[in-house]
Amino acid sequence: MAGPPSTDDVVRAATDAYLRGRTIDMSALATELGLSRATLYRRVGNHEQLLGRVLADSTERTYLAIEAAVTGPPGLARTLAVVERFMRTVVTLAPLKDLARRDPALFAKVIMSPGEVESRAARLFTELLDRNGLHFDAPTAAVAQAVIRIGDSFMYSQLLGGEPRLDDAVQVIGLLLATAK
């Protein structure tokens, strides 16, 4: 690598650790990249912020691949197909399941709290609703946020001792999106 590692280099190295099912260790990452810990933290923030970036990037890659694969005319049916396939894919991702098992509190905080994962997902779902011509009495961004919150509550119920309930999530999200004008 020419010159000092960029922020993108740090995120790539952290993503590699995540995809291998390893903890993102900030000290090990700094050493691997030849950075001081202080420089690493200045570049990417703290551990939670870096993990949020890694998970937001993963969310976007997964989402974009799924949206590209779902065919059909724009509208409610296509939107629901994208949302359902996205949720069904996410709950099967081994690195995400490993993280949830290894550190459920960190997982819940980064995935389900306001932050980069949520804001990126909200942007993607807002754009999906707009592209599919779904308009609501409420702001589209608020509807997208509600879709994310509903999905999270059903997808990650295992954190509370249950199993993901994706059929229920799809049904409830479908009811919400059916209010489109």
C-alpha positions, 0 to 999 in steps of 0.5 A: 500500500502506497502511503499511510492507510486511508479510511477506506483501507481501515474499513476494508481491513475491519470488514475482512475481520467481520466477514471472517467471524472475528472481533474487530480488535482496534489494537490489532487493526492499528498494528496490522495497518501500521497506524497508532491507535490514536490515528486509527481512532481519528480516522474511523472513530471508536469501535462502535462507529467502525462496526457501524460503518462495516455493517452499514456498508454490508447492509448496502451491498446486500440491499443493492444486490437484492434490489437488482435481482428482484424483477417486475414492474414498479409498485407495491408488489415489487417493493414488498418482494425486495423488503422480504428478500432482504430480511430473509437474506440478512437473518441468514448471514453468518457473520451477522449471526456470529456477531449477535451470538458473540456480543448481543448487546453490541449487536443490538446497539449498533444495528437497532440504535440511531446511527450509520446502519439505520440512516443508510437503511432508511435512505435505501428504503426511502429511495425504494419507496420513491422509485416504486411510486409509493406515496403516503400521507406521512413523509416517505422517510418516516414510512421507510424508518417504520419499515426498518423498525418493524423489520428489526423487531421481528428479525432480531427477536432471537435477542430476546429469546425468540426466533425471527418471525419474518412472515409476521414482519412481511405481513405487518409491513405489507399493511403499512405499505398498502396505505400508499396513495 
